[in-house]
């Protein structure tokens, strides 16, 4: 008896969901997904804070215009848009996006992705973008397993890392990729993103009927240390708190409550420094909190403020 043909279920280019019941429900009802996921940019024009890469005439914009997107490593701090950029590039390529977390996956999962990519190219003439989050966590054997498939173009690799790829990615793999450095988002970029999220009716929070002054949005932006995900999560929680209190305008109290468990900074020894948001809010109220200095730091991470590089103040 002939074996039944193998059926491969492939995620859509803009999603890396596993297809379980919860993910399916979230697809049908976007309101079930976190704001940071719903409001995620879908085009290069929607990406904020990375104009040096995606602005007119810049490197990635030029590559997209030519339809030649090489394998690459995206190096930048958390919340700078690495995953978002990978998704957008896959959509421009009209390619299937396969997402793998280096924390959760190994060589077995990579082989399965490669097999799907081979079938996709052979039978459907479609390209595959392989996005590996935290690629620096792959060991040498796992990184070496990628080499031949990146070399022959079976997959276009986009790796994301918060660590210097020169030290964390094998030289052989690194030589086959271009490295692009993403910067922590500026306060202005974060404020623009928060404004968009608050005023977007389809993907954002406009349907809740909650407003916020520019000063409140700036407070959230400054407390987020260049991290768009953190800023959007804070905004969403603050709006939840305002809604529960049946209040239509965000206040400092909502922001303080939304962030009190998220903004404690620690140095490498685990010593608690202070609550950034509380200090910022107290300064607005007229006091003069002075954070304890921990001295200078020789960190050299790309595009990060001192806080987002090493959490030392």
C-alpha positions as CSV (number, residue, x, y, z in Angstrom):
1,X,0.0,0.0,0.0
2,X,1.4,3.4,-0.9
3,X,2.0,5.8,1.9
4,X,-0.2,8.8,2.1
5,X,1.4,11.9,0.7
6,X,2.9,14.2,3.3
7,X,1.0,17.4,4.0
8,X,2.9,20.4,5.2
9,X,1.2,23.2,6.9
10,X,3.1,26.5,6.4
11,X,2.6,29.7,8.4
12,X,1.7,32.8,6.5
13,X,4.5,35.3,5.8
14,X,3.3,37.7,8.5
15,X,2.8,35.2,11.2
16,X,4.8,32.6,13.0
17,X,2.0,31.2,15.1
18,X,1.8,27.5,15.8
19,X,-1.8,27.1,14.7
20,X,-3.2,26.1,18.1
21,X,-6.7,27.0,19.3
22,X,-5.6,30.1,21.1
23,X,-3.6,31.4,18.2
24,X,-6.5,30.7,15.8
25,X,-8.8,32.6,18.1
26,X,-6.4,35.5,18.3
27,X,-6.3,35.7,14.5
28,X,-10.1,35.9,14.3
29,X,-10.3,38.5,17.1
30,X,-7.3,40.8,17.0
31,X,-8.4,42.2,20.3
32,X,-7.1,39.1,22.0
33,X,-3.5,39.8,20.9
34,X,-1.3,42.2,22.8
35,X,-1.2,45.8,21.5
36,X,2.5,45.5,20.7
37,X,1.7,42.6,18.3
38,X,-1.4,44.2,16.8
39,X,0.2,47.6,16.1
40,X,3.4,46.0,14.7
41,X,4.5,47.8,11.5
42,X,3.6,46.0,8.3
43,X,5.7,48.2,5.8
44,X,9.0,49.9,5.8
45,X,7.2,53.3,5.9
46,X,5.5,52.3,9.2
47,X,8.8,51.6,11.0
48,X,9.9,54.4,13.3
49,X,13.2,55.1,14.8
50,X,15.4,53.2,12.3
51,X,15.6,55.8,9.5
52,X,19.3,55.1,9.1
53,X,18.4,51.7,7.8
54,X,15.0,51.9,6.2
55,X,14.7,55.6,5.3
56,X,14.7,56.8,1.7
57,X,18.1,55.9,0.0
58,X,19.3,53.9,3.0
59,X,20.7,50.4,2.8
60,X,17.7,48.2,3.5
61,X,15.4,50.4,1.5
62,X,17.8,50.1,-1.5
63,X,18.0,46.3,-1.2
64,X,14.2,46.0,-1.1
65,X,13.9,48.2,-4.2
66,X,16.2,45.8,-6.0
67,X,14.5,42.7,-4.7
68,X,17.8,41.4,-3.4
69,X,17.6,40.8,0.3
70,X,20.6,38.9,1.5
71,X,21.0,36.8,4.7
72,X,21.7,39.2,7.5
73,X,22.2,39.6,11.2
74,X,20.1,42.3,13.0
75,X,22.0,43.6,16.1
76,X,20.2,45.8,18.5
77,X,18.7,46.2,22.0
78,X,15.3,44.7,23.0
79,X,12.3,46.4,21.5
80,X,14.2,48.1,18.6
81,X,12.3,46.3,15.9
82,X,14.4,43.3,14.9
83,X,11.4,40.8,14.6
84,X,9.3,43.5,12.9
85,X,11.9,44.2,10.3
86,X,12.3,40.5,9.6
87,X,8.5,40.1,9.0
88,X,8.4,43.2,6.8
89,X,11.3,42.0,4.7
90,X,9.7,38.5,4.3
91,X,6.5,40.2,3.0
92,X,8.4,42.2,0.5
93,X,10.1,39.1,-0.8
94,X,6.7,37.4,-0.9
95,X,8.4,34.6,1.0
96,X,7.2,32.3,3.7
97,X,8.5,33.2,7.1
98,X,9.8,30.5,9.4
99,X,10.5,31.7,12.9
100,X,12.8,29.8,15.3
101,X,13.8,30.7,18.8
102,X,17.4,29.8,19.6
103,X,16.3,29.3,23.2
104,X,13.7,26.7,22.4
105,X,15.0,25.0,19.2
106,X,17.9,22.8,18.2
107,X,19.3,21.0,15.1
108,X,16.2,18.8,14.8
109,X,14.0,21.8,14.4
110,X,16.4,23.4,11.9
111,X,16.3,20.2,9.8
112,X,12.5,20.3,9.7
113,X,12.6,23.9,8.6
114,X,15.1,23.1,5.9
115,X,13.0,20.2,4.6
116,X,9.9,22.5,4.4
117,X,12.0,25.1,2.6
118,X,13.2,22.5,0.1
119,X,9.7,21.3,-0.6
120,X,8.4,24.8,-0.9
121,X,11.0,25.8,-3.4
122,X,10.7,22.6,-5.4
123,X,6.9,22.3,-5.6
124,X,5.7,25.9,-5.1
125,X,8.7,28.0,-6.3
126,X,8.5,30.1,-3.1
127,X,11.4,31.4,-1.1
128,X,11.8,30.9,2.6
129,X,13.0,33.5,5.1
130,X,14.3,31.8,8.3
131,X,14.2,34.2,11.3
132,X,16.2,33.1,14.3
133,X,15.6,35.1,17.4
134,X,18.6,35.3,19.8
135,X,20.8,33.6,17.3
136,X,23.8,34.1,19.6
137,X,22.4,31.3,21.8
138,X,23.0,28.7,19.1
139,X,26.1,26.7,19.7
140,X,28.7,26.1,17.1
141,X,27.1,22.8,15.8
142,X,23.8,24.5,15.5
143,X,25.2,27.4,13.6
144,X,27.3,25.1,11.4
145,X,24.1,23.3,10.5
146,X,22.8,26.5,8.8
147,X,25.9,27.1,6.7
148,X,25.2,25.0,3.5
149,X,21.6,26.1,3.3
150,X,22.5,29.8,3.6
151,X,25.3,29.3,1.2
152,X,23.1,27.7,-1.5
153,X,20.3,30.1,-1.0
154,X,17.7,27.5,0.2
155,X,16.9,29.9,3.0
156,X,17.5,33.6,3.5
157,X,18.7,33.8,7.1
158,X,17.7,36.8,9.3
159,X,19.2,36.4,12.7
160,X,18.4,38.7,15.6
161,X,20.8,39.3,18.5
162,X,21.3,41.7,21.4
163,X,25.0,40.7,21.6
164,X,27.9,41.7,19.4
165,X,27.8,39.2,16.5
166,X,31.5,39.4,16.0
167,X,31.9,37.5,19.3
168,X,28.7,35.4,19.4
169,X,28.3,34.2,15.8
170,X,30.6,31.8,14.0
171,X,33.0,33.6,11.6
172,X,31.9,31.2,8.8
173,X,28.2,32.1,9.2
174,X,29.0,35.7,9.8
175,X,30.9,36.0,6.6
176,X,27.8,34.9,4.7
177,X,25.6,37.6,6.3
178,X,25.4,41.3,6.3
179,X,25.2,42.9,9.8
180,X,22.8,45.8,10.3
181,X,22.8,47.7,13.6
182,X,19.5,48.9,15.1
183,X,19.4,51.6,17.6
184,X,17.3,52.0,20.7
185,X,14.3,54.1,19.8
186,X,14.4,57.8,20.8
187,X,11.8,59.4,23.0
188,X,10.4,61.2,20.0
189,X,10.1,57.9,18.0
190,X,8.4,56.1,20.9
191,X,6.0,59.0,21.5
192,X,5.0,58.9,17.8
193,X,4.5,55.2,18.1
194,X,2.3,55.6,21.2
195,X,0.3,58.3,19.5
196,X,-0.3,56.0,16.5
197,X,-1.4,53.2,18.8
198,X,-3.8,55.4,20.8
199,X,-5.4,56.8,17.6
200,X,-5.6,53.6,15.5
201,X,-9.1,52.3,15.4
202,X,-8.5,48.9,13.7
203,X,-5.3,47.8,15.4
204,X,-4.9,50.2,18.3
205,X,-6.8,51.6,21.2
206,X,-9.0,54.3,19.7
207,X,-12.2,52.2,20.2
208,X,-11.7,52.4,24.0
209,X,-12.3,56.2,23.8
210,X,-9.3,57.0,26.1
211,X,-7.2,60.0,25.4
212,X,-3.7,61.0,26.7
213,X,-1.8,64.3,26.6
214,X,1.5,64.6,24.9
215,X,3.1,64.9,28.3
216,X,1.7,61.6,29.5
217,X,2.9,59.8,26.3
218,X,6.3,61.4,26.8
219,X,6.4,60.1,30.3
220,X,5.7,56.5,29.1
221,X,8.3,56.9,26.3
222,X,11.1,58.2,28.6
223,X,10.4,55.3,31.1
224,X,10.7,52.7,28.3
225,X,14.4,53.3,27.6
226,X,14.1,52.9,23.8
227,X,12.1,49.7,24.0
228,X,9.0,49.9,21.8
229,X,7.5,46.7,23.2
230,X,7.8,48.0,26.8
231,X,6.2,51.3,25.8
232,X,3.2,49.7,24.1
233,X,2.7,47.3,26.9
234,X,2.7,50.1,29.4
235,X,0.3,52.1,27.4
236,X,-2.1,49.2,27.1
237,X,-2.0,48.4,30.8
238,X,-2.5,52.1,31.7
239,X,-5.6,52.2,29.4
240,X,-6.9,49.0,31.1
241,X,-6.5,50.7,34.5
242,X,-8.2,53.9,33.2
243,X,-11.1,51.8,31.7
244,X,-11.6,49.9,35.0
245,X,-11.9,53.2,36.8
246,X,-14.2,54.5,34.1
247,X,-11.9,57.4,33.4
248,X,-11.5,58.7,29.8
249,X,-8.1,60.3,30.2
250,X,-4.8,58.8,31.2
251,X,-3.1,60.3,34.2
252,X,0.3,60.0,35.9
253,X,-1.3,57.7,38.4
254,X,-2.3,55.2,35.7
255,X,1.2,55.3,34.3
256,X,2.8,54.8,37.7
257,X,0.5,51.9,38.5
258,X,1.2,50.3,35.1
259,X,4.9,50.5,35.4
260,X,5.7,50.0,39.1
261,X,6.5,46.3,38.6
262,X,8.4,46.7,35.3
263,X,11.0,49.4,35.7
264,X,13.3,48.4,38.5
265,X,16.8,48.4,37.1
266,X,19.5,46.1,38.4
267,X,23.3,46.0,37.9
268,X,25.1,42.8,37.1
269,X,25.4,42.0,40.8
270,X,21.6,42.1,41.1
271,X,21.6,45.2,43.3
272,X,18.4,47.2,43.0
273,X,18.9,50.8,42.0
274,X,15.6,52.6,41.9
275,X,12.3,52.9,40.2
276,X,12.8,55.0,37.2
277,X,9.2,55.9,36.6
278,X,8.6,56.8,40.2
279,X,11.7,59.1,40.1
280,X,10.5,60.7,36.9
281,X,7.0,61.3,38.2
282,X,8.3,62.7,41.5
283,X,10.4,65.1,39.6
284,X,7.2,66.3,37.7
285,X,5.5,66.8,41.1
286,X,8.3,69.1,42.3
287,X,10.7,66.9,44.3
288,X,14.3,66.3,43.2
289,X,15.1,62.6,43.5
290,X,18.7,61.9,42.8
291,X,19.6,58.3,41.8
292,X,22.6,56.8,43.3
293,X,25.5,56.8,40.9
294,X,27.3,53.5,40.2
295,X,30.2,55.0,38.3
296,X,31.2,54.8,34.7
297,X,30.7,51.9,32.3
298,X,32.7,50.9,29.3
299,X,29.8,49.3,27.5
300,X,29.9,49.5,23.8
301,X,26.5,48.1,22.6
302,X,25.1,49.7,19.4
303,X,22.7,52.5,19.6
304,X,21.9,52.0,23.3
305,X,21.7,54.6,26.0
306,X,23.7,53.9,29.1
307,X,20.6,52.5,30.8
308,X,19.6,50.1,28.1
309,X,23.2,48.9,27.6
310,X,24.0,47.8,31.1
311,X,21.2,49.0,33.4
312,X,23.7,51.1,35.3
313,X,22.9,54.6,36.4
